[in-house]
Structures are given as structure tokens and as C-alpha cells.
Amino acid sequence: MNTIRILPEKVASQIAAGEVIERPASVARELIDNSIDAKSDRISIKIERGGKSLIKVTDNGIGMGRDDLLLCLERHATSKIRTALDLVKVTSFGFRGEALPSMAAVSRMQVTSLPQKELLGNRVRISGGKLLTIEEVGAPPGTIVEIKDLFFNIPARRKFLKTPRTEMNHIVDTVLRAAMPFPNISFRLEEGNKGILHLPASPNPRLRLSHLMGKTTSQSILSGESQQKDLHIAIHVAPADFARKRADRLFVYVNGRNIRDRFVTKAIIEGYSQRLMKGCYPQALVFITIDPAQIDVNVHPTKQEIKFQNGRQIFRAIAAVVDKTLAPAGRVFSGASQPYKSLNAQEPTPPAPAIFEHTETYVPPLTQKPRPTPKEAPVQLTETRMPQVIGQLGNMYILCQMEDGLLIVDQHAAHERIVYETLKKSLLSAKIEIQNLLIPNEMEFSLKEKGILLEKGDVLADFGIELDHFGGNTFLLRAVPALLKNVNWQTLISEFISKLEEGGPPDGAHIMDEAVKIMACHGAIRAGQHLTLTEMTHLMHQLNNMDLPTNCPHGRPIFQNFTYFEMDKMFKRIV
């Protein structure tokens, strides 16, 4: 007796539907994709009970005749491709011919369509994959697809759907994601008789960006682009201050298709570099336009995964344009860097400085009338608009008076950035200054640490640390980088050893960067250390000369700015 048998067509269709239709939002995404492919400029979505009872998508696209209406319900029936070679240059969103048959297999579906410039349309009804009726009807030009009672014939699948509110949230996210690359298409989303979302066609992306990321974030967005031979990248990124613990506001589009790709996500984070703390994700939109022959979209039935033919080029291009776009926001004080002048010099007050300067945003920054400087605390700035250091708080924070308010600087994070960049530049130029110790420092390590030092310890010499094996588990520290002061060398070298243990090429860029971070952290002034006014002033001048003065090497912010406007609201001077 045979144990292998062919499944009935109905069962096979329900299994296939599980790959394409995960939840109501999957239905909405597939139907919206079809409407976009049909050249619609108005798409309306109506939802009931989170899509469990009804998902209705109406468009004004090219529509379908009677024969096409029947064929579209057959598996692998599509108008997008004709041969296998067409898969190499897919430009449409749909092409597999699986979405509509999958929906028909697990719901009660009705499709009404009228081709443009024809008088009479057709309507087809199908339930659980079984054709019920097809008839001529009057209808508006375009197509209307109604999906009722999703998963009614698969109870096991239906019970795993979440609450109507949760499913509705997924649908809202799906509609917003689909709408972002198409500002020329109007989108409307309704729940029952209640309007949820209306995105009119407009070349101005402010409205859609505000819905997608929130009004506050959208006002701080920085925009940039990069053009290569067959590759165009346009990005809209929020400063690192808006980073989140989840990557739920990181949107990537390839030729208008929304994808979820770890490779591109890693490239975006690489572009943020040390502006992000570990475990945080930026808020960003990335639009990649590329020759369809350079990508493979036929990776997964949901079409949300893509393979790039030249991934390394894409990675470098994305990281570079993100870094370049964020660079203007990396200046603490505007103006060219010049020698710091005396704070007591009486000079005309220059225009108010901008903590985060950028060249292009969706929403112009809030403009305020210049606030007169209080007489009891005169601001005397130099030509370079450097801040006036007014004191130290808790031996941890440097307080600076700016023309537009108060600047609070984390002294450890600021000095850590200075030490990091100075050390790294010295290493790259092979001119690191070394200080020989008059009396070698004797150190004891564990047996495991000893083994790592004997195997890879010569790497330490590249960073200005000379360590000799004295016998047993004892080592002698004979020289250290001159830049580092008051360092617990035993602790620093132990951390260094743990990085060497992680593996990878000992002379690689990654291990060098990690080593410099460790040295900068241990070599920087500590929280709790008292600084004189001169020391704080010199520290601020050094910080302004750094390439990335906004964040420490671990991604923590170095400073925060509080404007007079914010403080006036805090003290109820402004209601």
C-alpha cells in the first residue's frame, strides 16, 4: 500500500495560502500592491473587526474583463510575467499569481471590475475556493475586492488571529508603508464608517512622514541622496536622539517595494556609526532605486525579501550617504574653528547658534524672535560663537550659556570622544606618543589571560602598550601611551584581553576600534572629578574640533541643549 499520496486541490490551496496570507494585514498588502500595479491613483481600504469580517479594497485602475476576472482566480495566473527570463527584470509588485487564489481558498471573496472606457462590469463570487457565480453588473471603473470571513474554513488558523484592535494596527502600518513611495496616489483607510487615515496625493511628503513617524520626529528629519551608475539612494533619517529599542520605524524600499532586510538595516546602523548606543535602532526611510536585473525579488512568497547581486556596493553606498547626511548635525557650535578668545571680551552678539544644523528637512525648524539676553547673566560670545562656561554641576556636567539657552555637557563622555579620536588618528599616522615607566608595573593575570597574551599580546605594542612576560602569570608593564593619565592599567589590559579573545584578525579594523574605545574610556576624566574653569573651557574647545562631537565612542550623547523657550514653558512664563 502506498504511503505517499497527492493532496486534494482544496487542501493544497489552503496550505499554499498559509505562505502568502499570514493575517488580515497580508491581505491588505497584496490587494494594495495589485491596485498600484493597475495604475490606480485612488485606493480606498475599508476594514471591519480588524479584517476578520471584511477587507474591502477599491481602486480606479485599469480594471479586468470577464475572462481576466475568471483567470485571476487560478493559481499562477498573472499578467506581470510570461517566461522565466522575466523574473530577472521584475518591476511590478505582484508576479507570482498566488495572492488572489490564496485569499479565495480561505475566505468568502467577491471581485467586481470594470475596465476603463467600458460600460458594463462583471462580478464574481467565490467561497472557500469554490466558484459560486459570475454576472454582469454596473460598477465604477476599476476593481473592488471584498474579502469576508477570513479563515472561516480553517478554524485552527483563525483562532491564532489577535484582537480586532491589534489586527487593525497591523493594517494601519501596512497602509502607511505602502503609501510612502507613492505620493501621487491617494490612500484612504476606514474602519466601519469611521475614517482612520486619509493621505491625499501630494508631492509634499510632510503629511505622510508625520503619520509614519510622528510630528516631532518628522520635523527633525534630515534628507540626503546618492547617485551612482545604476543605483540611486534617497534617505530621510532622524538624528540619533530619536533612536528606539526596536527597529519598528526603520523603513526600506527597493524600487518602491517595502522590504525587511537585515543587510540593509546593518548598513544604515553602520552609517550612524558611533552616534547610536548598542541595542538601539534609528528612525529612517531608505529608498533604493536599482536596475531590476541586479536584484532577485523571487526569494519568498510574501516578496518582502530581496537578494542583491552586488551587496558590498549597496552596503557601502547606504552607509556613506547616511553618514554624510548626519554630518551637519554633528557640529556642536556653528562657525569655523579658531583659537578660543577670552570670555570677558566685549563683542557684538552674533546670531543664535544651532546645535543641530542641517541643510534639508521636511518641516522648517521653528523660528523664534531673538530673545534679549538677561542683564543678570550677560552672554559674551566670541566670533566663533563658542559657549560661555559658567560652572560645573556635581563634578559631572559642564554648564555652558549659549545665546539661545543652556548647554549641559557630560564631561566624561566629552573627554572620552576627544581621547578616542586623538588616539585613533595617532595610530593611523603611526605617531602615537609613548611614555616609558621608570619603574615597571608588575601585573598578575589568570592562566587563561596569560595564554591569550602570549599568543596575541604583541598587538598591544601597536597601541603603545609594552608588556613583557616576567614568568608564570606575571607580566611587566614597561611603557604606555602618553595621552592616557591616571589609568588602572590592570583593568584596561584585562578588557583588552577579552576583546582579543573574541577572535577575528588581530590587526583588523574592528579590533583596533574596540581597543581604542577601551583606552579612551579608561583614559578620560571621570564623573566626580573637579575641573577648573580653564580646564572646562579648554575641553569645550577641543570637543568642537572633533569629527563627531555629539556622541561618545559608545554612542551616548555628549550634550543636551535647553532653549529659553523650553525653560519658559517649564516655568509657566509661556502657557
Helices and strands as residue ranges (DSSP letters): H 9-20, H 24-37, E 42-48, G 49-51, E 54-59, H 66-71, G 84-89, H 99-105, E 108-114, E 121-127, E 130-137, E 142-148, H 155-158, H 164-179, E 186-191, E 194-199, H 206-213, H 215-219, E 222-227, E 231-237, G 240-242, E 250-254, E 257-259, H 262-272, G 273-275, E 284-290, G 292-294, E 295-296, E 307-308, H 311-326, G 327-330, E 388-393, E 397-402, E 405-410, H 411-428, E 434-444, H 447-456, G 457-463, E 466-471, E 474-481, H 489-501, H 509-523, H 533-544, E 559-563, H 564-570
